[in-house]
Amino acid sequence: MTIPRTQLAIAVGLILATALVLYGMGHPLICKCGYVKLWQFQVVSSENSQQILDWYTPSHIIHGFLLYVLLWLLAPRASFGTRLILAILLEAGWEIAENTDYVIDRYREATVTLDYYGDSVLNSVSDILFMVVGLVLAARLPVWLTVVIAVAFEVFTGLMIRDGLALNVLMLLWPSEKVLQWQNSR
């Protein structure tokens, strides 16, 4: 799985361009708290989605798994480098959309993230990089193991923070009062 330098440069350029767009949208480079941490343990915190890693990092790895499958189906003859670029474009598009006022307000209305004001640029770039980790893992691991890891991530985050990729999508698209009550009963 060798990726030509040109494709790597395009991938890096896309990530940097995404960072610039997010910064231009008014998102802080790092947490407004003024410092950078490797891990943000607390979910209900103004530092959530601001630091390098948080409880939503596994969902971005799963994004990589899902994008690998999608691109394998849609572009079966494309090189891994081409799929990488396409996956970064899709994930970067999501990071930009996720950080618009519309989606931020939707999260705040329908989910447990009442204090969510968008990601820091650092966190969004980290999310994209962890999607790349998921993409690479999906390319190298057996399918069954990739599925087991995805399910384990969802179960683990579900137990730890009563959220995860599936619950996040559910609550964003089809909010459920019962799920919200369960999530808030931590």
N, C-alpha and C positions, 0 to 999 in steps of 0.2 A: 504494500500500500504506500508506494512512493508518490509524493505530491510534488509536481514541478514548482520551482521557485516562483514562477509567474502566478500560478494559482494561489500559492501561499501569500504572496504579496497582495493579491486581490482580496483574499480572506481577511488579512490584517487591516487592509485599507477600509473594508466594509465595517469592521468593528470600530475603527477609529472614527469613521464617518458617522456611525450611529452615536458614538459618544459626543461628537460635536453637535449633532442634531438635538440630542437630549439636553445638553448644556444650553443650547440656543433656545430650547423650550422653557428654560428657567430652572431646570433641576440642578441641585448642587453637585459638585464634583465628588465630595465625600459627605458623610453625615454632618448635619448642621451642628451636631454636638462638638465638632472640631477635631475629632480623632478617628483613627481607623482601627478596627478590631478584626481579627480573623473570623470570629464566630459571634453572632448575636443570638444568645440563648432565649431571651424572652420574646414571645410573639407579640403580646399586647404591650408595645413599646414604641416610642417615637424613633428608635434606632432600627426597628424591623424594616427590612428591605433597604437598608442604608449601608450595611457593612459588607465584607467580602462574602461570607457564608451566612446562611440563616436556614430556618426550617423549610424554606421553599426551594433550596438548592436541589434536593432530590427530584423535585418536579421538573427542573430544567434538564437534568440527566435523562429523565423519561421523555422529555421533548425530543432529545437527540435520538432515543430509541424509535420514537414514532416517526420522526422525520426520515430516519434511515429507511424504514419500511415504506413510507410514502414515496420517497425518491427512488427506491428500488423498483416499486411498481410503475411509477410514471416515467422513469428514465433508466431502464434496465441496462442500457449500453453505455451510459455515462460513466466516466472515470470517477474514482472516489474524490479527486480534487474538484471536479465539477459538482458533484453532489454536496461536497463540503461548502462550496460557494453558495449553492442554492439553499442549503439548510441555514447558513448564516443569514442570507437575505430574508428568509422566512422568520427566523428567530429575532432578527433585528427589527423587522416589521412589527412583530408582536411587542417587543420592548418599547418601541415608539408608540404604538397604539395603546398599550397598557398604561403609559404615562401621559395620556391626554386627559384633559379635564373630564371629558365624558366618562371614560372608563374608571378613572379614579373616583368620581362621584358615584358610579354604579357599584364599585366595591364598597364604598362607605355606606351606601343605602342597603345593600343586599347581603353583606357578609359580616363577619366578626371583626373586620379591620376598620373600625370606626375612626381610628386615628391615622389612617393611611393617606399620605399626601403625595405618593409617587416614590419611585426608587431614586437613590443617588446614582450618578453616572457610574461610579465604582461598582455598585451592586448590579446595574444593568449589564455592564461589561463582564462581570463575573458570571452572571446568568448565561450570557452568550457562550462564554468559555466552557461552562459546565454542560451546555447543550452539545458543544463539540466533543467533550469527554464522552457523553452518551452516544453520539454518532460513531465515534471510534470504537467504543465498546461493542456496539451493535454490529459493527463490521467484523469484529474479531471473535466475539463470543458465539457459542452455539445459541440458536434461537431459544431453546428451552431455558437456558441460563439467563438470557436477557429478560424473558418473561418472568422468571422467578425473582430476579432483582427488582423489576418494576413493581410487581405485586408486593414484595417485601418493603420497598420504599413507601408504597401507599398505605400498607398496614401499619408500619412503624410511625409514619407521620400522623396517621389517623389516630393511633393510640396516644401519641405524645402531645399533639396539639389540636386534635380533632379537626384536622384540615389536611389537604393534600391536593394533588392535581385533579382527581375526579370530583372531590367535594367542591373545589374552587370553581371548576367549570359548571357544575350543577348550580351552585349558588349565584354565579354570575349570569347564567342564561335562564334558569328556572328556579328562582329563589323559593325555598321551603321554610316556612315558619318553624316547623318541627325540627328541621336540621339546624336552623339558627339557634333555637332554644338549647338543643343538645350541645352545640359548639360553645355557647355562652355559659354552660354549667360546669366549666372547668374548676 
